[in-house]
Amino acid sequence: MNNSGAGSDYVGAVEVTKDKNGIGQVVLRNHRGASARVSLQGGQVLSWKWERGQELLFTSSKAIINPLKPLRGGIAICFPQFRSRGSLEHHGFARNKMWVIDQDPPPFPSGSSEKTYIDLLLKPSEDDLKIWPHSFELRLRVTLAEDGYLTMISRVRNVNSKPFSFSFAYHTYFSLSDISEVRVEGLETLDYLDNLYNQERFTEQGDALTFESEVDRVYVDCCSNVVAVLDHEKKRTIVIRKEGLPDVVVWNPWEKKSKTIVDLGDEEYKQMLCVDGAAIEKPITLKPGEEWTGLLDLSVVPST
């Protein structure tokens, strides 16, 4: 679970605790004061604080604490689908399931020296197989680096006897000062599917994405794999790097939609923005024995 790096001065800590519902949580800390908190329910990252103690992820004050439902906020794992389709629930079932700590994970693609991490594992239950009849192993490594960067690596392996396809997203709620003061860079000239217009395809015309009304888009085939969220008032920029995730979801419900969401405060849309690394437009197909890897790396830098 924890690797402090041989011969390194880096000291990280991994603590396994429980929330008030008795659900297991894992807290990662580094010696500079950065931390991350991960719930075994859904493998969901609930908190990410950098060394100044500031929370970088948004969680709604009206979030419903329910052992069977994901919390509104943090970083939720959307698998095996992102949109509502067929008998599968919206955003898939992985975010509602109890994961286990993976005590003997296979080697991960990136080295974990000088990092603190936890490995989680999800396998389908008999009920899952009734609604999505495919055997899989979904592994998640959450890493907090010495510099406070947060990295999530997901690996989906097909242990089925036939191919299957899936969609995936790291549904990430960022905490903001004010949505009207925020801009997103790295999406210029890209095509996007607009969920407010029946997934009609448009092309981004602006140099940066700013917000004056509801936004619900899937930007497709993001070549650079780097997106930045600039928060002018908080004087910080969150940099999103991704691998194996060609798409980016951008969502803010704005005023009218917020009032219809029971676990989101009426005015909380001003303090949040979802920017997700995802694979949605073209589902991933795995043959028996094949494995897919998707990486999300989040960093924060001071900005003027």
C-alpha positions, 0 to 999 in steps of 0.5 A: 500500500505504501512505498516511501522509496528506498534511500529517499527522505520522503515519508508518506503515510497510509491510514485505513479508517471508517466513516460514521456509516462504518464504510472503510476509508483510506487517507494518504498523506505526505510530509508536506501536508498534502492529503487525499481521502478515498472511500472503499464505497465506489473507490471514490476520492472524497478529498484532495488537499494540497500542502497549503491545506486548501481543498481542491475537490468540491463536495455538496453540502447537501450530499446524501450520506447513503451506503448505497449511493455515491456522494455528490462530489469528489472523483467518482469512477464511472464504469461500465458506462457513462450515460444511461443506457439499457438496464445499467444505471446512469454512470454505471455501477462501479461507483455504488459498489464496495471495493476491497484493498488489493493486497497483492496487485500486479505491477502497475505501469508507472513506478511508485517510488517516492509516492504514497498509494493505495490499491483497490479492486472491484470484481462483479457480484452475481447481481452485477453479472445479471445486468451486465454479463461480463466478468472483469477485474477493475483495479484502481491505484490512487497515488499521492506524490511528494509534490502533492500531485494526485494520480489515479490509474485504472486497469480493466481486465477481461476475464470473460470468455468473449469480448466486451465493450465499456465506457469509462470516466473519472467524474471529477468535481473541482472546487472553485471560487466562482464559476464566472471567474474560471476558464478552461484551456486545452479544448480549443478547436476540438469537436464536442457532443452537446448534451443540451442539444441531443448530443449534436456535434459542434466545434469549439470556437473560443480560445478558452471555455468560460461559463455564463450558463449550463454546460454539458459537453463531451469533447472528443479526441483530445490530442494534447491530453492536457487540460487546465482549469484556471481559477483567477480569484483563487490564483491557482491552476489545476492541470489535468493530464490523462492517458488512455482517455481520449475524451473530456466531459465538462459539466456545470448545471447552472442555476435552473438545473441545480434547483432540480438536483436534490443533493446539490445546493441551489447556489452551489453550481457557482463553486463547482465544475466537473472536468472528467478524463473519459472514454465515451464516444468510442467505447473500449473493447477488450478481447478475453485476457486483454487489459486497458489502462486509463490514467488521470494525473492532477496537479495544482500550480499557483497562478496570477 
